[in-house]
Amino acid sequence: MATELGLYALSQGPFPQIVTNPTQFDPEMEESRIPAAPIRCIVLTGFMGSGKTTVGPLVAARLGWRFIDADDVIVAETGMAIAEFFARQGEAAFRERERATIARLTTEDGLVLALGGGAIEHPATRDLLLTTAGLRLVHLEVELATTLARCRGTENTRPILADQANLAVRYERRLPLYRAAHVTITADAMTPEEVVEAIVPAAGLARAKMVL
């Protein structure tokens, strides 16, 4: 399965690679895949339960950067929870607000940004994430079973979890979009610390020092 995923990921996106285990990643071998512009922003994407908001602050601490959750910014600026925004203004309006927020945030240097799971579905957002100089888009891939296990007990805030048929459709629809990222890391069996150790070299920051 890892080999199949690796071959798939290597055929997608401008600078893709698959990292299944941090000990298998050789930054010297992969230098030719790293864009010429220095990496100044890491963006984490993936399905719910993939660990974006758990791993993101750890990566930021490792690099001495800032961590921001794009959804938190939208909530703070609109005064509405994401579900309320969807109910009042619809998904199209939310996705455009989300795109504009991501476009603004990704101009910052030294930033680790976590995205909502559906951000990747907006074509303009996806293009922005894949083509902005100095930005590395990292997909944390987990199986649907991992999502269900990690998110168990949050059905009140994530009603889609109770509708597993539609959840599976959403997962399958988004998976190839996530895999277009510059880097895909299969994170099901990895601890948050192991995911950090995979992200840092995969983002072209193998020589980054631990911030003490």
Stockholm file with secondary structure:
# STOCKHOLM 1.0

chainA/1-212         MATELGLYALSQGPFPQIVTNPTQFDPEMEESRIPAAPIRCIVLTGFMGSGKTTVGPLVAARLGWRFIDADDVIVAETGMAIAEFFARQGEAAFRERERATIARLTTEDGLVLALGGGAIEHPATRDLLLTTAGLRLVHLEVELATTLARCRGTENTRPILADQANLAVRYERRLPLYRAAHVTITADAMTPEEVVEAIVPAAGLARAKMVL
#=GR chainA/1-212 SS CHHHHHHHHHTSSSSCCEESCGGGCCTTTTGGGSCSSCCCEEEEECSTTSCHHHHHHHHHHHHTCEEEEHHHHHHHHHSSCHHHHHHHHHHHHHHHHHHHHHHHHTTSSSEEEECCTTGGGSHHHHHHHHHSTTEEEEEEECCHHHHHHHHTTCTTTCGGGGCHHHHHHHHHHHHHHHTTSSEEEECTTCCHHHHHHHHHHHTTCTTCCCCC
#=GC SS_cons         CHHHHHHHHHTSSSSCCEESCGGGCCTTTTGGGSCSSCCCEEEEECSTTSCHHHHHHHHHHHHTCEEEEHHHHHHHHHSSCHHHHHHHHHHHHHHHHHHHHHHHHTTSSSEEEECCTTGGGSHHHHHHHHHSTTEEEEEEECCHHHHHHHHTTCTTTCGGGGCHHHHHHHHHHHHHHHTTSSEEEECTTCCHHHHHHHHHHHTTCTTCCCCC
//
